[in-house]
Amino acid sequence: MVVHRSGVEGEVHQVGRELTQLRHDMRQYVAAGTLLTHLTDGEVLDPEVRTRIESLRQIFLRMDELTRPTSAEPVGPTWLVDVVQLVEECVSFISVSHPARLELTSAGSVAALCDPVMLRRAVINVLDNASRAAGSSGTVQVRVHVLPTEALVEVSDDGDGFGRIPSVSGQGMSIVDRALRGCQGRLEISSGPGPGTTVRMHIPSAKNKVSS
């Protein structure tokens, strides 16, 4: 017996297949870009050119992570991740695609047990929101505080305030919340009636988890 899908269910099924095909096609281009931007130590290049190519390679690597199939589970495998380094990479990534000025303050390192893909998505979502809110003339302050039991990632913008910019996917903050819950962290959002929003991501350190 042949069952024909119809109505909303059929449309959802069709959209799902198209998205799967689109993701597959995108991964081919991403793989090519990653290969073409791979540099060896022996290549003699102008330092500025090398920096630009390496920045492109980092973008392709992040795109590779974002186009991987995701499951319904909140997070994937957990690894020891240097939160400070991860945030620095995300700031570099967002700086390429947004006109807002990003100012990063960080020092030291702190290791956390988390799904690095989900955490990177969370940080990029917060930075993207802040950069779009700040606009071309605004500033986004990014601070990574290395505390005894956690890393505190604080992102502040001087834009119009939380909820006053259009959502790109409608899932931004839910992704952030899911990623933080996956590593037993928590999310704080401070936005008054005036301009500016501050988002704080509390990420427990791996050392704290072991001792607790």
N, C-alpha and C positions, 0 to 999 in steps of 0.2 A: 504494500500500500504506500502511495506517495502522499506525503503531508506537505501542503503548501502553506508557507508562512504568509500572513496577511496583516494589514493594519500596522499599528505601532510596533508590534513584535518583529514583523518583517523588516521594517525600516531600521530598527535598532540592530538587527542581525547584519543588514547590509552595511550600515555605518561601521560596525565592528570589523567586518572583513576589509573595508576600504582603509580603515586606520591601520590594520595589521599590514596590509600591502604597502601603505605609505611609509610606515616605520621600517619595513624591510628595504624599501628603495632608498630611504634616507641613510640607512646604515651602510649601504654600498658607497655612497658619496663620502660619508664620514670616514670610512675605512681608507678610501683613496686619499683623502686629505691628511689623515694621520700618517700614512706612509710617505707622502710627498714632503711633509714638513719634518720628517725625522732627520736630525743632523748628527753626524759623527764628529768625534773630537778632532779628527785629522783635517776636516774641511776648513779652508782658510776663507773667512768671510769678514766683511766689515762688522765691527761690534754692534752697530745699530741695526744692521740687516739681520744678524744672528738673533738679536733680542726680539725683533718683530716676528721672525719665523717661529721662534720658540713660543711667543705669545699666541700665534695662530695654532700651533700644535696643542697648547693647553686648551684652547677653545674646542678643537676637534675632540680631544680626550673627554672634555665635559659633555659634549654633544653625544659621544658614544655612550656615556653613562645614562644620559637622559632618554636615549632611544632604545635602551634595553627593555625587554618585556618585564612587566612588574606583576607580582602576584597580589592576591587579596590580603595577604598578611601585612601587618603594620610595618614591619621591617624585615630585612634580610639578614645574612650572616653578620655577626659583630666582629670587629677588629680593633686593635689598639690604634687609635688615630690621634695625631698631634693636632689639637683643636686650633692652636695659634696658626700653624702652617696652613691648615685648611681654610681658615678665615682669610688669611693673606692671599691665597690663590683665588678665592671667590671675589675679593675686592678687585684684584687685577682683571678678572673676567668681566665684571660689571663695568669697570672703568672704560673698557674698550667700546661698549655698546650704549653707554648713557652719557649725556652731556653734563650732568651734575658733577660737582667737585666732591670727590670722596677723600676724606682725611682719616688715615688709619693710625691708631696708637696701640702698640702691642709690644710685649717684652716677654722673654722666657718661653717656656713650652709647658703644656699640660696634656697628658695622655688620657683619653676617654675610651671606654668600651662602647662602640656604637656601630651602626651600619653607615659606612662613610658616604655611600651614594645618597641615602636619605638625608643625612645631616647636611651634605653639600647642597642638596636641593632646598632644604629649609633655609640655610643661610642666604643662598642666592635669591630665594623668594622675598626674604626680608629686605635685602639690599635693593632688589628691583623695585619693590613698593616704595622704599624710602627715596630712591633716585627719581622715580617718576613723580613723587609728591614734591620733591625739591625743585624739579625742573632745571632748565639750562642755567638759571642764575642762582640756584640754591646750593647748599652744602649738606653733605651727609657725613656725620661724625661716627666713626666705627672704633670702638674701644674693646680690647680683649683684656680682661682682668684675670690674672692667674692667682686664685685664692687657695687657701690650704686644702679645701675639700672639693673645689669645683673650678670650672672655667666660666666666667660671666662674659657673654658676648652682648655688648650694648650698641644699638644702632639708633642714632638720633638724626632727624631731618628737620629742616625749617620750612616745610611745606604747609599746605592748607589744613592738615590734620587727618587723623585716621578716618577712613570711610568716605573721604571727599574726592577720591580719585577712582576712575573706573577700573573694575577688576578685569584682568586679562583672561583668567580661566575660571574664576569663581572658587578655586580650590586652594589658593595660596596659603592662607593661614591654617587650613586644616592639614596641609602637608607639613607645615612647621610643627603644629601640635603633635601630629602622629610621630614625627621623627624624634621629638624631644621625649615623648612618652616612651618610645622604644629604648632610649638610653637612660630612663628614669630621671629625666630632667623636667623642667617646667618653663612656661612662657609667661611673661608679663608685658602688658601694653599700657603705656601712659600717654593719654592724649587729652588735653584740656579743651576748653571752648575756643582758645586762640590757636594760632598756627603752631605746627610742630608736633611730632610724635616720637616717642622713645619706645623701642622694643628691646626687651632683655630676655636673653636665652640662657638659662642656668643649666649647665651640663656637668654632672658629677664626674670627678676624676676617677680613673680606674683604680688608683691607690685607695681612694675613699671607699669604693665598692668592696675591695678585698678586705679592708679593715672592719667594715660594717657587716 
